Amino acid sequence: MGVEPWYYFVKYQADVNRALQELRQREFQAGRYYPVIDSLELPIDENSPSPGAQHPSIEAALEAADDSGTGSILDIIEIAEQAEICVATPLSEEEQEEYFGTVCPTRELLEQEEKLWEIYELIGRGKAVYCVVYKNDQPDEILFAGYSFD
């Protein structure tokens, strides 16, 4: 499969772990994960191809993907402060200032290809980061970005 970047924008909610779990469930139900789909065009959203879940559970999909992982948000199990395999960590205010020039990035800013690739410099295989995305100076979305395992 090869190492693949992925990212998703989801509606903002204060409970980032809940947003993560809802996104994982949405993408599982849609079947937007390896081995059902080899790769997807970015950004991945509700309009991306959706063949439907081909496994009885997220855990079964993870097992079927084996060491290569699903190449999707399904590989990210939880939110944590320290970067680890299968974990999404927040971008710090310092990182946001350095990479985006602001601690209140907008979707338009984050969708600029060079900005997205700067985020990927911070991410290792099988890991993810997230940040709150602003619209009219208010939290509007959450960006989850990560790399597949292999």
Summary of the structure (lengths in Angstrom):
residues: 150
radius of gyration: 14.5
end to end distance: 6.5
largest distance: 43.6
contacts: 457
relative contact order: 0.23
helix: 33%
strand: 21%
